[in-house]
Amino acid sequence: MPPKIARFLETAELPSPCLVVDVDIVAHNWTELARSLPQARIFYAVKANPANEIVSRLARLGSCFDTASMGEIDLCLRHRVSPDRISFGNTIKKERDIASAFAKGVRLYAFDSEAELEKIARSAPGSKVYCRVLMECEGAEWPLSRKFGCEPEMAADLLVRARELGLDAYGVSFHVGSQQTDLTQYDKALVQASALFDALAERGIELKLVNMGGGFPSRYRTDVPSIEAYGAAIREALARRFGDRQPDVIVEPGRGIVGDAGVIQSEVVLVSEKGGNDQRRWVYLDVGKFHGLAETMDEAIKYRLLTPHDGGETAPVVLAGPTCDSADILYEKADYRLPTALKAGDKVCILATGAYTTTYSAVAFNGFPPLASICI
Ligand SMILES: *Cc1c(COP(=O)(O)O)cnc(C)c1O
């Protein structure tokens, strides 16, 4: 529990559930990453947490921003981020949004298909484009595979096509998967990227950019490598694969910047049992899959919990949210144990919930308000 958040929770009157984000930690994480990877430009992935205070603080630190929609682009522009610090990194864009982004000055676009490239050529002529390449996302707890990227051979053809269409065939991008704790994955991706640089050079195109996406972790139930370890792994991989012809490098961290800066304070609504053979208690919180904890899907992200009875006797539980949907179970298989003294009304804090929570919260499912959020 970050000390500033702990002090704040002692006295603050908050709705429940509520996410509290310490923006100083956000700034610290950004600065640490910048220090660990001095050759990279950092494009914060806005979708991880688009709170005004976060965007504004990162903008003042000099961050760039990776966006996926006009809503995110306009948010950055409102915080006086100049359009040359914004990428439109979604490979699936409406053509009218591309036109609108272009009119506002955005000149850097992602694609992974010919149809998308044609949209960009028509509505953002002459812009810089980078092709997203498919990745396995092995080792990632929240993979971003399959849906994004194309095979490397196709990427090469598309980048040639980009030039034919009058675009600036600028580089390649990949994402090794979110919450990626296997540091060798960046090197694997750079093997592909440097092969593409060579293949394109033979076809007369000099690529300049490698966009390495995100994947930087938060600490949930298990330890993760430090940001310095990520920086070192990426720096070594860049040196190994590109030698003295270093490309421009972009990273797009989301989770690694905001994840451990946030804590959700929630409340126990009910502790009950079902009878029969399963002795486990069911603990129902006032926050669930539909109030921001969507990444518990398939029990992928395993958050750490704090209760007022920590240190006392514990027993296995099934942990669930408050809605009338049986999908709203957080953990059934992941061996969660909670104190036997836990009862309705107790506050439960869910750690490292600064990323991918408020944005995943439903507006009014079952009449529950969306996850409240406050930045301190
Ligand atoms: C979501 C996303 C990111 C952020 O990923 P993290 O693992 O949270 O760092 C970066 N780039 C793109 C294109 C994304 O879609």
The ligand as an SDF file (V2000), in Angstrom:
LIG
                    3D

 15 15  0  0  0  0  0  0  0  0999 V2000
   -2.7660   -1.2730  -24.5800 C   0  0  0  0  0  0  0  0  0  0  0  0
   -1.6280   -0.8850  -25.4200 C   0  0  0  0  0  0  0  0  0  0  0  0
   -0.4290   -0.4920  -24.8330 C   0  0  0  0  0  0  0  0  0  0  0  0
   -0.1770   -0.5200  -23.3410 C   0  0  0  0  0  0  0  0  0  0  0  0
    0.1720   -1.7910  -22.9160 O   0  0  0  0  0  0  0  0  0  0  0  0
    0.6610   -2.0760  -21.4190 P   0  0  0  0  0  0  0  0  0  0  0  0
    0.9470   -3.5300  -21.4110 O   0  0  0  0  0  0  0  0  0  0  0  0
   -0.4190   -1.6450  -20.5050 O   0  0  0  0  0  0  0  0  0  0  0  0
    1.8900   -1.2750  -21.2010 O   0  0  0  0  0  0  0  0  0  0  0  0
    0.5720   -0.0770  -25.6710 C   0  0  0  0  0  0  0  0  0  0  0  0
    0.4230   -0.0440  -27.0100 N   0  0  0  0  0  0  0  0  0  0  0  0
   -0.7190   -0.4080  -27.6110 C   0  0  0  0  0  0  0  0  0  0  0  0
   -0.8370   -0.3190  -29.0850 C   0  0  0  0  0  0  0  0  0  0  0  0
   -1.7820   -0.8520  -26.8370 C   0  0  0  0  0  0  0  0  0  0  0  0
   -2.9100   -1.2330  -27.4250 O   0  0  0  0  0  0  0  0  0  0  0  0
  1  2  1  0
  2  3  1  0
  2 14  2  0
  3  4  1  0
  3 10  2  0
  4  5  1  0
  5  6  1  0
  6  7  2  0
  6  8  1  0
  6  9  1  0
 10 11  1  0
 11 12  2  0
 12 13  1  0
 12 14  1  0
 14 15  1  0
M  END
$$$$
